[in-house]
């Protein structure tokens, strides 16, 4: 193995061994112990009940979601959740664990597009921050920030800078390097004029607010005008490989810990509102980036808190946001409340009196009640019973449009009861009306029949053979040590070429030679070597192997059963099915007894077949 490759492998293993996967994931997704595993809401899909399992026992450390099949080790989690490539994930985890990597490369060697963009953003942040101190625009910017009450500490904490009034402040610094020009174009720092092919700066004469990911790494900018005559007031970076504004919240990195501890997030409309609140000691505050609260925002927040308060400066803005807030409330497992500040006031205006500002936040009302208040105001002008009934029905129809029919679990009766109380009717009547209207709407919509296609790789594989392959591998994955001893005693009864299903064959190629050589592997090491499809299968099979072993009474018996089932699946489908039917026996003692009987039957049948 080349020296550099060996060094890379050593670094990877040192970092992997040092990372506590539960501690890592818990920084972003709260986990709860359940038996020998930990569980939490999966951050890789719209999860409403904990489906993410984190395994840390038996020298294994990996995560697996049973809803979306996301799986992997510490490196995979950082790559997928924090949107980093592998070298970035390795560096991030090494720094987090206090490990100095032995292998360092030149600045640009082997950099992916995303890493180049990230480096460009870090470079731009430093230049814009330096410009505060050494440009005339910087002096104006500092005066402006101080006049708004921002301290030097806050300016430094949020890395606020300034873009000088120049078309080429950044451009001049990269003109001698075509690769860096392209990276700055991809990052949204520069633009190219098509008619002349001229490259120029995107941000000019603006206060610069870096927008960071969850690790505090800059991925975009918000630029606020310095000259009040310039339009628009704010410019955000365009979306890039790193930045998606519908998924990003300004200040999230600084606010995440407090949000998680308080179980409450306060969502405001501007960068300066976030900074002012943090400076006042209210640090669970974030901002959307020129959009309403999206489902992606709500999903991110719902994993770390129970309640989101949307803050608006004026009653009209609150009313406009109510529909969207209710829709989010129905779609995500998070309570959404609305706080309307005095007309013309924003959080930054009120932050000098933190106690008063917090009282406004505490007086917020849930989004449904906010809409119901408007309903009650409209009912005051209706004199007839039939008119009031029509108004209430119209209101319920509006809630149906916004998604009240999607409510599940305990949230459903709680919401129905709230609506019944506020509309002065019974909960049964509310539920009956919504159910009837949903049925009527669904009947009016043509239903399209769909069937999930069977993957092509599985179509020609007998069911018994597929089950035999998977269950045999499942036990090997769950307990490599016991499996290694059993396979060496069996003297290579099964080899990778016996597997028909492609991913199963790839797994067998990875693990059988190691087990037969007496060199067991760790699950996280294996997952790092597999492609996405095979990683999904391996992590699923691990849990299946745990179930098979516990139900069989021991790993050795489970392995004996699944190995013989596999061998016989190669020869006789009927005999293999007899062993596989033992899956239906739930009691461990009965299953063990039935397994012994089935194995004896198989041996007699094989002997009889060989004699004849």
Steps between C-alpha positions, in 0.01 A plus 500: 500500500644844406629702797246783455207258475621324815525837676146588389366170633674547836355851532150374418515222758643728769217748450231231475614342829506839674148608399209426731226464239218557750664822620558615142145439378352637825651840419255523210223249580394421859534128573339285769626161625291198405639166607852470365445763230413868485209639302396840366322679218678435171644822351508356148124482438175643632493293819207528742596221738850382593625270225874569524691231691860551615695186586810524718542156655711198400776729368258626234397860457258595225156647444203362308159646419225244451280742305730652237789247524762767573799332659870535559773592746626829642648606166181425309292697750719809469508471120123467464371718781758778488544488122875436506715279280710223657825696550299782662320248723833346603651839583186613684485186718877501560491860623194419712684207662828691543688276256776637279487327162829354384428554132460856372482602135559817309226762512326420169595134449198275447246758614140435404281778363320533833824527694625766259177697549533469877860623485394791280230599749746489791742712297228756422387520865854585607535768230165660585582498873843653436330770292322629811833619632687616190249655256293819505187286457607310810499816710149579378391143569635504855323829568176359361523183710584693816208737438270196494639399839721212388813443704843408364456162670182431302660620176783254558272215616297515178803587279330808356705669227467748218527476121673816373334710230691330219418277205829312543587474870500117481545473125842667500626238745419198280549632145829313465338160570223364274418218742442741786289726280275203419478407868397857592238493224365169637500646852294801390774748592557608140285533188594486132355748250409288199531776241862578587603195708605748770505373861389731782408493871145414608511699826595867494468766773309269735515379858587131470337237725651151455238223494645185656419131509448309823873476566552875467660474155391783264294386201339825379464872566225748567592851392313804637525828313715778645343764279126520569439587134640167378256224414426244614545549873644147541677269256552133584752272333351282226441136582809282462611145571530608866220753541123444475308787657183295558705272726725758666436714809722798580658473844417129537855405593509757782143425616484120475618418852256742666215383276570140595522581872188721509304287248391830338615688189417863425494573126538863390523664159845663484869459574514806724201370701692179573815686602311747719317220682820303559672813627209548744550147632210339310707245311241254368427731206546425127377661177366375169671634189235702324251212500216383719567214738530195273442132572877450487549772762230346718649152460842629608353672805263215594797271558634721780196683641127478553395856424578769243390860551470704179554869565348772279512878521136588446160335502466486120824306467383260771176433317682434175728251676225319691396272214856386436560451872190283534604294198843440656338415833283235335791354301769482771522385860553849633269759657498828309411825677468854368634810671392837363706796617368856515447648153826619347720337766737210441700296756811711444301811602384337823812301595635773725232391748540121501232448766233677294606322182482161671153585629385548140645160410331338801166656408503341153201284409485177306444533127155337503381728781635796302279402207208424732528849650446634149206262459344627822538860383326412174217321685423813701343651189288188425159504666345171381572145611525378141744781420722411793485133399609585146788710634620217727469245217694731271768528769521121536524463122792742509669285768443196279673677214791580730533134602309435822411158361868402520511521880596175670529354849420703809529831312175429316258490799685787669455723194138392447422575862659845469292578190182372666555723802567810295209440261267413790409160357581140592819316408291220342329750274833647390644155428182384325495804272871473412473125434195546275659786307824306451307202366302720263817666373684167458207351307508794265866438417573208261717244674800375309596141559871440535710197572861501608717325240715213617871588465640334189779335701239306704261383229676173417605407855285238679353632823661225706839578348470875568392443861776246552766740370374789710447308824840332481671837444287655775644273767855548367459877521352492850776294659821473291699336781271199549443481125872492429549196723202316349604569141854376559359178643274465197804525271361736240161342435375829352689744280415838344426348160202317651306827545253605232378835635760767399529685832506174694783382274693823562455461875612138484813601307582750773440291809537126424877508428562696820288271714655186354846645562408574862519879461157633606406853394307783665163597359600864457812394309287289266244777443775740398603260219153451347298699250166650604278208396714237670540714811121514532478120468785437746357719774154346458641149513692578818176559690344195335797294619446627853135391483584158355770435760286605795201300377713191432649504849862546394714638220652158432162333453380787284810475285468121473138535389558775247813334360322170442201685355734673255679180403169326444357796308774433248376142463134474596246783537252285696753407768620860529145620545458259790780673689386847400151435633656501848488881472136481600575334837523784752578317827881449523476160669246368247704643214818332625321165536339534157836596352666185634219286360515674164876456479468130581235466229724676248795278587289183459363622168845588374635161609208324334550699183873422492438127555245482223 
